[in-house]
Amino acid sequence: MSAIRQAIIHIRENWKDYPIFMADLRAYIHELTTGTDKRHLPPYLPVVFASVKAWKSELNAMRDDENLSVIRLYTSQMGYNQIFKIINQAFRTDNITEQEKRVRCAVFLVELLNIDLFNYTLGVPRTYNFEGIVYRGVLFSDDQLQDFKDLAVRPVAERYWGIPLAMMSASTSREVALKEFAGLDKMTNTGMTTRHPFLWRIHVISLFPRYLKIYRERFPSNVISTICAVPIKELSDFAEEDEVLLRGPFFQLLCMREEVFEGHERPIHVMDLVMLNANRDHPSTMQLSAEEGEKARQLFACLVGMCRAEVSRELASLYGLADDVIQHEEMYRAGEAKLARLDL
C-alpha cells in the first residue's frame, strides 16, 4: 500500500503533468484491452481521454467534464469488465505494486473517478452525504465463505477490514442483490456448482455532526467528502439496479447468520456490516505540513472510530448481541480516552 500512497502524492504534487499522466493511462488501458475489437470498447473511453478534470470548489468555477465520464465508464459493462475489474483485482492482491508506472496509471484513473464523484455530490445535493442500507450479492466458494465465518467470531476489534482505493457496487434494493443468485438452487441440487450465495447488508452512515465539528474547528481548510458511498443510478447504464458506488470501503463486521428469502429454497448467508461515508482523500490534505497532516489523520481516525462504535453498539443491541454491545462500548470509551490524549 505504500507504493500506492506514494503514487497518490506524486500525482497530486505534479498535477501540471496531467497530459503526461493521461497519455500513460491511455497506453495502459490499450494494454488492458489488447485483442478487443475496437467496436466493442466502452464508448466513454474517448471522452475520458479528452477530459480535463478538476476538483470543484467555491474558488474554482472551471467548467469540468460535466458528463462525468469516468463514473459512466465504471457503470458500463465493458468499462467495468475490461478496465475497473482488473484494476480492482490489482488493488486487492497488491500485484500491481511491483510496477511503478502501472501503479501510477491505476491511481490516476481512480483519482479521476474521485474527482467525478466529488463534483457529482457537490452538483447534485441528493447524492451528497448518502446514508441508508445497501445490499451486495456475491457467490463464494467454501473456503471464501469460511474465511468470513472465522472473521465473524473474532473479537469486535478484529472484525474491521477494508479495500483502500478499490471500487465496489451495491444496491439500495435487496431484490436486485438477490438476483445474483437466480437459478442457483437448481444448480446446487444437481451438483453443477458448489458456490454459496452470500448477501452483504451494509449500513452506511455519515460522520455525526458533533464529530465533524470537532475536526473542522481544528483543521478548517481540510475538506471532508462523502465519496465513499454515492448513488449513481442516474449515470448508470443499468439504472434499474439502483446502484450505489462504494469507493475504498472500510467495514465493521457486525454479525453473520443464515436467513430465508422468498423464492429461494435454501437459507442464504447474510453478513451485516457498518461503513462510514466520510473521507479525507482530497487535495486539501496536501496543504498541511507533515506534522499537521499526521495530527489530522490521527484525529479523523479517532472520530470515525468513535462514531462507528456508537452505531455498531446500537445495531448489536438491536440484533441481541449482548457481548458485542459491551465490546463496542469499550471501543467507544477507548476512543474517548485517545481523543483526550491527542496533542492537537
C-alpha positions in Angstrom: 0.0 0.0 0.0 3.0 2.4 0.5 3.6 2.3 -3.3 0.0 3.3 -3.9 0.2 6.1 -1.3 3.4 7.4 -2.9 1.7 7.4 -6.3 -1.2 9.4 -5.0 1.2 12.0 -3.6 3.2 12.1 -6.8 0.1 12.7 -9.0 -1.3 15.4 -6.7 2.0 17.2 -6.4 2.6 17.1 -10.1 -0.9 17.8 -11.4 0.6 20.1 -14.0 1.8 16.9 -15.7 -1.9 15.9 -16.3 -1.3 15.4 -20.1 1.6 13.0 -19.4 -0.5 11.1 -16.9 -3.4 10.9 -19.4 -1.1 9.7 -22.2 0.3 7.0 -19.9 -3.3 6.0 -18.8 -4.3 5.7 -22.5 -1.3 3.4 -23.2 -2.1 1.3 -20.0 -5.8 0.9 -21.0 -4.7 0.0 -24.5 -2.6 -2.7 -22.9 -5.5 -3.9 -20.8 -7.8 -4.1 -23.8 -5.4 -5.6 -26.3 -7.2 -8.1 -28.5 -10.6 -6.4 -28.1 -12.4 -5.3 -31.2 -12.3 -1.5 -31.1 -16.1 -1.5 -31.8 -16.5 -3.3 -28.5 -14.6 -0.8 -26.4 -16.5 1.3 -23.9 -17.9 4.4 -25.7 -17.0 6.6 -22.8 -13.2 6.0 -23.3 -12.6 8.8 -25.8 -14.4 11.2 -23.6 -12.3 10.2 -20.6 -9.1 10.6 -22.7 -10.2 14.1 -23.9 -11.3 15.3 -20.4 -9.5 17.8 -18.2 -10.8 17.2 -14.7 -10.5 19.4 -11.6 -11.9 19.3 -8.1 -14.7 21.8 -7.9 -14.9 24.4 -5.1 -16.3 27.8 -4.5 -12.9 29.2 -5.7 -12.8 27.0 -8.8 -15.5 27.9 -11.2 -13.9 26.0 -14.0 -16.3 24.0 -16.2 -15.2 20.5 -15.8 -16.0 17.3 -17.6 -19.7 17.7 -16.8 -20.8 14.4 -18.3 -18.8 12.6 -15.5 -17.2 10.3 -18.0 -15.2 8.2 -15.5 -18.3 7.3 -13.5 -20.1 6.4 -16.7 -17.2 4.3 -17.8 -17.3 2.4 -14.5 -21.0 1.8 -14.7 -20.8 0.4 -18.3 -20.5 -3.3 -18.6 -17.5 -3.1 -20.9 -15.8 -0.4 -18.9 -16.1 -2.4 -15.6 -15.2 -5.8 -17.1 -12.3 -4.6 -19.2 -10.8 -1.9 -17.0 -12.0 -1.4 -13.5 -12.4 -5.1 -12.7 -8.7 -5.6 -13.5 -7.6 -2.6 -11.5 -9.8 -3.6 -8.6 -8.2 -7.0 -8.5 -4.7 -5.4 -8.6 -5.5 -3.2 -5.6 -6.9 -6.2 -3.7 -4.0 -8.6 -4.4 -1.2 -5.9 -4.3 0.3 -7.5 -7.5 0.3 -4.1 -9.1 2.8 -2.6 -6.6 5.8 -4.2 -8.4 5.4 -1.9 -11.4 5.7 1.8 -10.7 4.1 3.0 -14.0 1.1 0.7 -13.7 0.6 1.8 -10.1 0.6 5.5 -11.3 -1.8 4.8 -14.1 -4.2 2.9 -11.9 -4.1 5.5 -9.2 -4.5 8.3 -11.8 -7.7 6.6 -13.1 -9.0 6.3 -9.5 -8.2 10.0 -8.9 -10.2 10.9 -12.0 -13.1 8.8 -10.5 -12.7 10.6 -7.2 -13.0 14.0 -8.9 -16.1 12.8 -10.7 -17.7 11.5 -7.5 -16.8 14.6 -5.6 -18.1 17.0 -8.2 -21.2 15.0 -8.6 -22.0 15.1 -4.9 -21.5 18.9 -4.9 -23.6 19.4 -8.0 -26.4 17.0 -7.1 -27.4 17.6 -3.5 -29.5 14.4 -3.2 -26.3 12.3 -3.7 -24.3 14.2 -1.0 -23.9 12.5 2.4 -25.7 9.3 1.4 -27.0 7.2 4.3 -29.0 4.0 4.3 -28.9 0.3 3.9 -27.4 -1.1 0.7 -27.0 -4.7 -0.5 -24.4 -6.7 -2.4 -24.9 -10.3 -3.6 -21.8 -12.4 -4.2 -21.1 -16.1 -4.8 -18.3 -17.6 -2.7 -16.5 -20.9 -2.6 -16.4 -23.0 0.6 -13.0 -21.5 1.6 -14.0 -17.9 0.9 -17.2 -18.3 2.9 -15.3 -20.0 5.8 -12.9 -17.1 5.9 -15.8 -14.7 6.7 -17.3 -17.2 9.2 -14.0 -17.2 11.0 -13.8 -13.5 10.9 -17.3 -13.2 12.4 -16.4 -15.0 15.6 -13.3 -12.9 16.3 -13.4 -10.1 18.9 -15.1 -6.9 17.6 -11.8 -5.0 17.3 -10.5 -7.6 14.9 -13.6 -7.6 12.6 -12.6 -4.3 10.8 -11.4 -4.6 7.3 -11.3 -2.6 4.1 -10.1 -2.2 0.5 -8.5 1.2 0.1 -9.0 2.8 -3.3 -10.9 -0.1 -4.7 -14.4 0.2 -6.0 -17.4 -1.9 -5.1 -21.0 -1.9 -6.4 -24.1 -2.3 -4.1 -27.8 -1.6 -4.5 -30.4 0.1 -2.4 -32.7 -2.8 -3.5 -32.4 -6.2 -1.7 -34.2 -7.8 -4.6 -31.6 -6.6 -7.1 -28.8 -8.1 -4.9 -30.7 -11.4 -4.6 -31.0 -11.7 -8.4 -27.3 -12.6 -8.3 -28.4 -16.0 -7.0 -31.1 -16.7 -9.7 -31.1 -20.4 -10.6 -28.5 -21.3 -8.0 -30.8 -23.6 -6.1 -31.3 -25.8 -9.2 -27.6 -25.8 -10.0 -26.8 -26.8 -6.4 -29.4 -29.5 -6.3 -28.0 -31.0 -9.5 -24.4 -30.8 -8.4 -23.5 -28.2 -11.1 -22.0 -25.8 -8.6 -20.6 -25.7 -5.0 -20.7 -21.9 -4.8 -22.6 -20.3 -2.0 -24.9 -17.3 -2.1 -23.7 -14.6 0.3 -25.7 -11.4 0.9 -24.0 -8.3 2.3 -26.3 -5.9 4.2 -24.3 -2.7 4.6 -25.4 0.0 6.9 -24.0 3.2 5.5 -23.8 6.1 8.0 -22.4 9.7 7.8 -20.0 11.1 10.4 -22.1 12.6 13.2 -22.2 16.4 13.1 -20.6 16.8 16.5 -17.6 14.8 15.3 -17.4 16.7 12.1 -17.5 20.0 14.1 -14.5 18.9 16.2 -12.4 18.1 13.1 -13.4 21.3 11.2 -12.7 23.5 14.1 -9.1 22.2 14.3 -8.5 21.8 10.5 -10.9 24.3 8.8 -9.1 24.2 5.5 -9.4 20.4 5.1 -12.3 19.1 3.0 -14.2 16.1 4.3 -16.0 14.4 1.4 -18.8 11.9 1.2 -17.5 9.9 -1.9 -17.3 6.6 0.0 -21.0 5.9 -0.9 -22.5 7.7 -3.9 -25.9 6.8 -5.6 -25.2 6.7 -9.3 -28.4 5.4 -10.7 -28.9 8.4 -13.0 -25.5 7.9 -14.6 -25.6 4.1 -14.9 -26.2 2.0 -18.0 -28.2 -0.2 -15.6 -30.5 2.4 -13.9 -32.8 -0.4 -12.8 -30.1 -1.7 -10.4 -30.4 1.3 -8.1 -26.6 1.3 -7.8 -24.6 2.9 -5.0 -20.9 3.0 -5.7 -18.7 2.2 -2.7 -15.3 3.7 -3.1 -12.5 2.4 -0.9 -14.9 1.0 1.7 -13.9 0.1 5.2 -16.3 -2.3 7.1 -17.0 -3.2 10.6 -18.5 -6.7 10.6 -21.4 -6.9 13.0 -22.6 -10.5 12.5 -23.2 -13.3 10.1 -26.2 -15.6 10.0 -28.4 -17.6 7.7 -31.8 -16.1 6.6 -34.6 -17.4 4.4 -35.9 -15.4 1.5 -38.9 -15.8 -0.6 -38.2 -17.5 -3.9 -35.1 -19.3 -2.6 -35.2 -22.9 -1.4 -32.1 -22.8 0.7 -31.1 -20.3 3.5 -28.7 -17.6 2.5 -25.7 -16.5 4.5 -26.2 -12.8 5.3 -23.4 -10.5 6.7 -24.3 -7.2 8.4 -21.7 -4.5 8.0 -21.3 -0.9 9.1 -19.3 1.7 7.0 -18.9 5.4 7.3 -19.4 7.7 4.4 -16.7 10.2 5.3 -13.3 10.7 3.7 -10.2 12.9 3.8 -9.0 11.9 0.4 -8.9 15.4 -1.1 -6.0 17.6 -2.3 -6.6 20.0 0.6 -4.8 17.5 2.8 -1.6 18.3 0.8 -1.6 21.8 2.2 -0.7 20.6 5.7 2.8 20.1 6.9 3.9 16.6 7.7 3.4 17.1 11.4 0.0 18.7 11.0 -1.0 16.1 8.4 -0.3 13.3 10.9 -2.3 15.1 13.6 -5.2 15.5 11.2 -5.0 11.8 10.3 -5.0 10.7 13.9 -7.9 13.0 14.9 -10.0 11.9 11.9 -9.3 8.2 12.6 -10.3 8.7 16.3 -13.5 10.5 15.5 -14.5 8.0 12.8 -13.8 5.1 15.2 -15.9 6.6 17.9 -18.8 7.2 15.5 -18.6 3.7 14.1 -18.5 2.2 17.6 -21.7 4.2 18.6 -23.6 2.9 15.6 -22.3 -0.6 15.9 -23.2 -0.7 19.6 -26.8 0.2 18.8 -27.1 -2.3 16.0 -25.6 -5.0 18.1 -28.2 -4.3 20.8 -30.9 -4.5 18.2 -29.6 -7.9 17.0 -29.4 -9.2 20.6 -25.6 -9.4 20.6 -25.0 -8.7 24.2 -21.3 -9.4 24.4 -20.7 -7.3 21.3 -22.6 -4.4 22.8 -20.0 -4.4 25.7 -17.1 -4.6 23.3 -18.3 -1.7 21.1 -18.9 0.3 24.2 -15.3 -0.4 25.3 -14.1 0.7 21.9 -16.0 3.9 22.2 -14.6 4.6 25.6 -11.1 3.9 24.3 -11.7 6.4 21.5 -12.8 9.0 24.0 -9.7 8.5 26.1 -7.5 8.7 23.0 -9.2 11.9 21.9 -8.4 13.4 25.3 -4.8 12.5 24.9 -4.2 13.7 21.4 -1.8 16.6 21.2 -3.7 18.9 18.9 
